[in-house]
Structures are given as C-alpha cells and as structure tokens.
Amino acid sequence: MAVALAPGLSRKLKKVLEARTDSPDLLASLNTLSSFYTNNNQQARRNLRSTIEKRALAINEEFLSASESAQKALDAVELEVAGLAECCDKIAKALNSCSAATGDIISTTERLKQELENTTQRQEIVSCFLRDYQLSQEES
C-alpha cells in the first residue's frame, strides 16, 4: 500500500534522502554545532539561528582583534614604502638636475675645446708669419 505524499513534501523528502551525510564539511559543521548547542528543546530550536549568528559574530570579532596587529604592521610598511617612494622621487629629480648640469658642462667643455683649437691654430699661423716675415737680429 503506497502512500501518496504532497508534491512539495515529496520533493523535500527526496532532497533530504539524497543529501550526503558523510561529507567532511557536514561532519565538521555538525561537530561545531554540537559544541555549543547542548539543549534540544523548543526554545533552543527557535533561537538556533540567532545563536549561530551570534557565534559567527563573535568569531569575526575575534578574528578582527587578532588581525589588528597585522593591520598595524601593514600600515607601518605602507608608510615606509610611501617614504621610500618620496625619496626615490627626490633622487630622480636630483639626477635629472645633475644630468642637465652635466649637459651644460659638456657643451661648455666642447666650446672651450674648439676655442683652444682655434687659438692654437692662430698661434701657429702667427709663429709661421713671424718666422717668415720678421727681420732677424742679423738683418736689422
């Protein structure tokens, strides 16, 4: 004799029967639940959701307090990195300034080198001219 179930109830019953009760996640969840859910009465069942949410909130608050020191350390590292970035920017500006000054020095050096070469050529020309056209002591 088969008993006909309501379609919604049949679907729910099928879902429960197909659920895997040996999965590690489910077993871990049930173990955790059994650690704080000790009274199985009507009031406790009504408050189960509230109890689980309070426990989750307490766990999250504990995590926040435990991670506070790590957050402070990360903030300190962030400040150090910002300081290093600022120093790098200053160094880059100083290098650019030195590069510009070095460029000026090189151009001045090239100009002075060219002037020295021109002066040396003129000196040679004047020496040759004096040698060829100046009267010597004997000729005077």
Helices and strands as residue ranges (DSSP letters): H 7-18, H 24-36, H 42-46, H 48-133
